[in-house]
Amino acid sequence: MHRPPPHKSHCGGSPTGVLVEALVAEGPIMLSPEIGKRAMSHYRIYTLFAGDRIARPTHIVTGDNDQEAIQLAKQLLDGRDLEVRQGARVVRRIKPTG
C-alpha cells in the first residue's frame, strides 16, 4: 500500500508557529488552535454543618487550577465551612472569618 509523504502544516494560525507533521490521505490537515491547551477542571464545593455533614446541594464550578476554584468558593461563604474537592481529592477546607 502506497502512503503519501507526510504533510507539513502550521497549526491553525498558531502564534508559536508550531509545525505539525502528519500522514494524511488527501489535502492539508487542519488543527484547531485549542489543541494542546489544558482543559478546565471541575470542582465541587460543599457547604458543611458541624460534624462535617453536607448542608446543601453541591455547587459545581470550573477553573484553570485549585487557586481559582478556591477563590470561587470564597464567594459562596455564608457563615458555614466549605470544602472544595476535585474528584475524591480534598483541595481545601475554607472557614468563614469573623
C-alpha positions as CSV (number, residue, x, y, z in Angstrom):
1,M,0.0,0.0,0.0
2,H,1.4,3.3,-1.0
3,R,1.2,6.1,1.6
4,P,1.6,9.8,0.6
5,P,4.5,11.7,2.1
6,P,3.9,13.5,5.4
7,H,2.1,16.8,5.0
8,K,3.5,19.7,6.9
9,S,1.2,22.4,8.1
10,H,1.3,25.3,10.6
11,C,-1.2,24.7,13.4
12,G,-4.4,26.8,12.8
13,G,-2.5,30.1,12.7
14,S,-0.8,29.4,15.9
15,P,1.3,32.4,17.1
16,T,4.0,30.0,18.2
17,G,4.4,28.8,14.6
18,V,4.4,25.1,15.7
19,L,4.9,22.9,12.7
20,V,2.7,19.8,12.7
21,E,3.7,16.8,10.6
22,A,1.1,14.1,9.9
23,L,0.2,11.4,7.4
24,V,-3.0,12.4,5.6
25,A,-4.8,10.7,2.8
26,E,-5.9,13.9,1.0
27,G,-5.2,17.6,1.3
28,P,-3.9,19.6,4.2
29,I,-4.6,18.8,7.8
30,M,-6.4,21.5,9.8
31,L,-5.9,21.6,13.6
32,S,-7.7,23.8,16.0
33,P,-5.6,26.3,18.0
34,E,-7.3,24.8,21.0
35,I,-5.3,21.6,20.7
36,G,-2.7,21.5,23.4
37,K,-4.5,23.8,25.8
38,R,-5.3,22.2,29.1
39,A,-8.9,21.6,29.8
40,M,-10.5,23.4,32.7
41,S,-11.1,21.2,35.7
42,H,-14.4,20.6,37.5
43,Y,-14.6,21.2,41.3
44,R,-17.3,20.5,43.8
45,I,-17.9,22.9,46.6
46,Y,-19.7,21.5,49.7
47,T,-21.3,23.6,52.4
48,L,-20.9,21.8,55.7
49,F,-22.8,21.5,59.0
50,A,-21.0,20.8,62.3
51,G,-19.7,17.2,62.2
52,D,-18.8,17.6,58.5
53,R,-22.3,16.8,57.3
54,I,-23.2,18.3,53.9
55,A,-25.7,21.1,54.5
56,R,-26.9,21.8,50.9
57,P,-26.6,20.5,47.4
58,T,-23.2,20.8,45.9
59,H,-22.0,23.7,43.8
60,I,-20.1,22.7,40.7
61,V,-17.6,25.2,39.3
62,T,-14.9,25.0,36.7
63,G,-11.5,26.6,37.0
64,D,-8.0,26.5,35.5
65,N,-6.4,25.4,38.8
66,D,-7.0,24.9,42.5
67,Q,-6.5,28.6,43.4
68,E,-9.2,29.7,41.0
69,A,-11.6,27.1,42.4
70,I,-10.8,28.3,46.0
71,Q,-11.5,32.0,45.0
72,L,-14.8,31.0,43.5
73,A,-15.7,29.0,46.7
74,K,-14.9,32.0,48.9
75,Q,-17.6,34.0,47.1
76,L,-20.1,31.4,48.4
77,L,-19.2,31.8,52.1
78,D,-22.3,32.4,54.2
79,G,-21.2,31.6,57.8
80,R,-20.6,27.8,57.3
81,D,-17.4,25.9,56.5
82,L,-16.9,25.0,52.8
83,E,-14.9,22.1,51.3
84,V,-13.5,22.3,47.8
85,R,-13.0,18.9,46.1
86,Q,-11.7,17.7,42.8
87,G,-12.9,14.2,42.4
88,A,-12.0,12.4,45.7
89,R,-9.2,14.8,46.4
90,V,-9.9,17.5,49.1
91,V,-8.4,20.7,47.7
92,R,-9.1,22.9,50.8
93,R,-11.4,23.5,53.7
94,I,-12.5,27.1,54.0
95,K,-13.7,28.6,57.3
96,P,-15.6,31.8,57.4
97,T,-13.8,34.7,59.0
98,G,-15.1,36.9,61.8
